[in-house]
Amino acid sequence: MSISKCSKCDSESIIFLHYVCKHLCAKHFRELFEKRFRSTVREFSMIKKDDRIAVGLSGGKDSTVLLRCLHELCKDLPMELVAITVDEGIDNYRDATLRIAKRETKKLGIEHKIVSFKKEFGKTLDTIMKKDGSLPCSYCGVLRRGLLNRGARELGADKLAIGHNLDDVAQTTLMNILRNEPDRIARFMEPQIKHPSFITRIRPLLRTPEKEVAIYAMVRGINIDHQECPYAQSAFRQIVRRQLNEMEECHPGTKFKILGSFLSMDKIMKMKSEKKLTACSSCGEPSAGKTCRFCEMRASFF
Ligand code: SF4
């Protein structure tokens, strides 16, 4: 089997970027990855000097790589970093990533807050699923988002950094189209949402394919856990993910094109409407309606 050479030097290639038809060695791949990370932060004005950034750190590959990249960015763009992990209570899964989150924050000297479903709601996600196992990700997503927002606020953060990569954004865009939920597309980027309790979320890995996050972790020697959440397979997202990967195989660049469409739609929608949030009548947290989804969700399992 012949070994492919890097398109930029004579070294051995470790990755083929099919969407630009280029082979890259470890050094040039790392360069491209970090350059794209920084240019994404700049493009969307995600971080200002001296911002306090809370990183939603699950301990999975995306958030772990995000934390490392932000930590390195601090050398050129001074900011304060803190991290929050939500322990949903998922047996044989969350413990491993929780260990990674603790290890990374300790190594980098970053303040780390851990919140759990068990402590907040008296029930783990596993327990909730025993009662109603139909929509694990819907429960988990809403409750986790609520806890991350509150946690970031309690840590005095200006922004909440989330490890969503290109695949996540492309999947979310397609899912919202397939479910006829354009409102969710409008809400996804959120910078237009103004509410004193709402911490703006930023996604610096927005332009980075999922596979490249995993390879970057390998190149940097970041020990990551490759297990998938046991509930992930049941999600609609998995179907969309498989289909998108097949499309990407046949039509390289599909995911980037979906991201491009999403950003164009987002711009148009933002010009037309400014989303206003009110305070939830039950918990006082930011809400698009009278009662927030967090409270509706919580009420459904108590
Ligand atoms: Fe939660 Fe679903 Fe993600 Fe598992 S896959 S952590 S249940 S959102």
Boltz pocket constraint, residues with backbone or C-beta under 6 A from the ligand:
constraints:
  - pocket:
      binder: B
      contacts: [[A, 88], [A, 136], [A, 137], [A, 138], [A, 140], [A, 141], [A, 229], [A, 230], [A, 231], [A, 232], [A, 235]]
      max_distance: 6.0
